[in-house]
């Protein structure tokens, strides 16, 4: 990786360090550009995809197909996501972990990974 790419990746990481919730690569790009960084959108896309693959960012695919990213805990977890406002809560799922391990073993799979997103309506949106 070149010095320039490292600087750009660090800039993308710094934006996520200051954000709460999930954000698109376009949003990160706009924030960087507004701050005077001439970074290109394709560079931001490559950085967020790499960070997601490395586990530094969580990725969430919306109903419209857009991928959103955020920093979150490094421990394995799942998400409860409000379909209206996008509020996201990290949740542990020990029963899901046991089920995934059992299903994988039953089918002769090892070293498996999984993701689980539960989509619903939060209490604030349900009351509105």
C-alpha positions as CSV (number, residue, x, y, z in Angstrom):
1,X,0.0,0.0,0.0
2,X,1.4,3.4,-0.9
3,X,1.8,6.3,1.5
4,X,-1.0,8.2,-0.2
5,X,-3.4,5.2,0.1
6,X,-2.4,4.9,3.8
7,X,-3.2,8.6,4.4
8,X,-6.5,8.3,2.6
9,X,-7.5,5.1,4.5
10,X,-6.5,6.8,7.8
11,X,-8.7,9.8,6.9
12,X,-11.7,7.4,6.3
13,X,-11.0,5.7,9.6
14,X,-10.9,9.1,11.4
15,X,-14.3,10.0,10.0
16,X,-15.8,6.8,11.3
17,X,-14.2,7.4,14.7
18,X,-16.3,10.5,15.0
19,X,-19.6,9.1,13.8
20,X,-22.4,7.3,15.5
21,X,-24.6,4.8,13.7
22,X,-24.4,3.6,10.1
23,X,-23.3,5.8,7.2
24,X,-22.8,5.3,3.5
25,X,-19.5,5.6,1.7
26,X,-21.0,8.6,-0.1
27,X,-21.6,10.3,3.3
28,X,-18.1,9.7,4.4
29,X,-16.8,11.0,1.1
30,X,-18.9,14.2,1.5
31,X,-17.6,14.7,5.0
32,X,-14.0,14.4,3.9
33,X,-14.6,16.7,0.9
34,X,-16.3,19.3,3.2
35,X,-13.2,19.2,5.4
36,X,-11.0,20.0,2.4
37,X,-9.7,16.5,1.6
38,X,-9.6,15.9,-2.2
39,X,-10.1,12.1,-1.7
40,X,-12.0,10.4,-4.5
41,X,-15.2,8.5,-4.0
42,X,-13.8,5.2,-5.4
43,X,-10.9,5.5,-2.9
44,X,-13.5,5.8,-0.1
45,X,-15.4,2.8,-1.4
46,X,-12.2,0.7,-1.5
47,X,-11.3,1.8,2.1
48,X,-14.6,1.1,3.6
49,X,-14.8,-2.3,1.9
50,X,-11.3,-3.2,3.1
51,X,-12.1,-2.0,6.6
52,X,-15.3,-4.1,6.6
53,X,-13.5,-7.2,5.4
54,X,-10.9,-6.8,8.1
55,X,-13.7,-6.5,10.7
56,X,-12.9,-2.8,11.6
57,X,-16.4,-1.8,10.3
58,X,-19.7,-3.4,10.4
59,X,-21.7,-3.4,7.1
60,X,-25.4,-3.3,6.9
61,X,-27.4,-3.7,3.7
62,X,-30.6,-1.6,3.5
63,X,-33.8,-2.7,1.9
64,X,-33.0,-0.5,-1.0
65,X,-29.6,-2.4,-1.5
66,X,-27.3,0.4,-0.2
67,X,-24.5,-0.7,2.1
68,X,-24.0,1.3,5.2
69,X,-21.0,1.1,7.6
70,X,-20.1,1.9,11.2
71,X,-17.5,1.3,13.8
72,X,-18.7,-1.0,16.5
73,X,-17.5,-3.4,19.1
74,X,-14.9,-6.0,18.1
75,X,-16.8,-8.8,19.9
76,X,-19.0,-11.0,17.8
77,X,-22.6,-9.6,17.9
78,X,-25.7,-9.2,15.9
79,X,-27.9,-6.2,15.1
80,X,-31.5,-5.2,15.8
81,X,-32.3,-2.5,13.2
82,X,-35.4,-0.2,12.9
83,X,-36.7,-0.3,9.4
84,X,-38.0,3.3,9.8
85,X,-35.3,5.3,11.4
86,X,-32.3,3.0,11.2
87,X,-31.7,2.9,14.9
88,X,-29.4,-0.1,15.5
89,X,-28.7,-2.0,18.7
90,X,-25.9,-4.5,19.1
91,X,-27.1,-7.8,20.7
92,X,-25.5,-11.0,21.8
93,X,-27.1,-14.2,20.6
94,X,-25.8,-17.2,22.4
95,X,-28.7,-19.4,21.2
96,X,-27.9,-18.3,17.6
97,X,-24.2,-19.2,18.1
98,X,-25.1,-22.7,19.4
99,X,-27.5,-23.2,16.5
100,X,-25.0,-22.1,13.9
101,X,-22.3,-24.4,15.3
102,X,-24.7,-27.3,15.4
103,X,-25.9,-26.8,11.9
104,X,-22.4,-26.4,10.6
105,X,-21.2,-29.6,12.4
106,X,-24.3,-31.5,11.2
107,X,-23.3,-30.7,7.6
108,X,-19.5,-31.2,8.0
109,X,-18.6,-27.6,8.0
110,X,-15.9,-26.0,10.2
111,X,-14.4,-22.6,10.7
112,X,-17.8,-20.9,9.9
113,X,-18.8,-17.3,10.2
114,X,-22.2,-15.8,10.2
115,X,-24.1,-12.5,10.4
116,X,-27.6,-11.9,11.8
117,X,-29.7,-8.7,11.4
118,X,-33.1,-8.6,12.9
119,X,-35.2,-5.9,11.2
120,X,-38.2,-4.4,13.0
121,X,-39.7,-1.2,14.3
122,X,-38.3,0.5,17.4
123,X,-40.6,1.7,20.1
124,X,-40.2,5.4,19.1
125,X,-41.3,4.7,15.5
126,X,-44.1,2.3,16.6
127,X,-45.5,5.0,18.8
128,X,-45.5,7.6,16.1
